[in-house]
Amino acid sequence: MYRGREGQWAFVLHRLSGVALALFLLLHVLDISLVMFGPDGPFNAFLAFYHNWPFRVGLLMVIAGVVYHAFNGLRIILMDFTDWGVKYQGALWYGSLGLTAVVGIPVLWKIVPEILGIA
C-alpha cells in the first residue's frame, strides 16, 4: 500500500495539509485577537497587509489544503470502515484529487481575478 505508491503520497499530503492548516489556524487566532486592542490597534494594519497578492495566493493554498484534507479524510474513513476500502485505496485517492480539482476550479475562477486586480 505504501512504498512510493498512492498510499504514501496520500499520507504525506494529508500530514502536510494538516500541519499547514493547524499553523494557519494559529495565525488566524492570533490575528483575530488583535481586535481586542481597539479600533486604533494593529488589527487594521494587519488586515491591509493581508490584502497583498502573496497572502491571497496563500488563501488559495489554504482553500486547497482544506478541501484536499477533507476529501482525503473521507477516503481514510472508507478505508477504515469498509471491507473494500484498502483494496481500492489508490482509486479513492485519485478520486479525492479529482474532487479537489472539481471544487478548486470555481474557487480559482472567483479568486484569481481578484488577485490580479481585474475583478
N, C-alpha and C positions, 0 to 999 in steps of 0.2 A: 504494500500500500504506500510506503514512503520510498526512500532512497532515490530522490531525484525525480519522482513522478508527480502526478497531480496532487496526491495527498500531502507531499512535503511542501509544495508551493502553496497549497491552501492553508496549511498550518502556519507557514512563515508569514503570509499576507494577513492571516487572521490575527496573529500576535502583533505584527507591526501596526495594523489598523487599530487594534485595541489600545496599544500603548499611546499611539498618536491621539486617539480620541480622549484618553484619560488626561494627557497633557493639555489638550485643548480645553477640556472641561475645567481643569485647574486654572488656566489662564483666564477663562471666561468668568469664573467665580471671583478671581482677584480683580478683574477689570470691573465687573458689576459692583463690587464692594466699594469702589471709588466714589459711588454716588453718595455715600454717607458723609462725604466732606462738603456737601452743599453745592449750590449752583455755580459758585466760583472755583470749585475744586478741580482736580486734574481729569475728571471723567470726560468733559467735553474735549479736552486736548487729545486724550486717547481716542475718542470717537472720531475726531478729524484725522488722526494718524492712521486709523484702521480703514479709512476710505481710499488710501493709496492703492495702486494696482497690485503690488506684491501681496497685500493682505486679501485682496479679492480673489487672486489666484489661489491663495491658501484656503479661502472659503470653498472654492471648487474642490480642493483636495479633501477638506473636512466632509463635504457632502458625499463625495465618492467613498470616503472611508466609512461613513455611517451606513450607506446603502450596501456596500460590499460586506461589511461586518454583519449586518442584519441578515442578508441572504445566505452568507456562509454559515451563520449560526443556525439558520433553519436546516441547512444541509447536515450540520453536525447532529441536530436533533433527529433528523431522519436516519442518520447512521446509527445513532444510539438506540432508537426505539422501534426500528423495523428490522425484519429479517433480511430484506433485500438492500438496505442502505449501504452496507460496506461493499457489496458486490458491484453496485452502480455508483460508487462514490466519485469516480472520475467524471462520469457523465453529469452527475449532480453538480460537481464543481464547475464544469463548463456551463451548465445551466445557470448557476449563480453569477458567473461572469457575464453571461448573456443578459440576464435580468438587470444586472448593474448597469450595463451599457444601455439597455432599453429605458431605464429610469433616468440615466445620466444625460441622454440626448436632449430631452426637453429642458433640463436644467441648464445645459450648455447654451441652448437656443435663447434662454432668458438672460443668463448672467454674462455671457461673453460680450454681447453688445454694450452692456453697462460698463464692463471693464475697459473696453476700447473707446468708450465715450461717444458711441454713435446711437445710443438709445435715448 
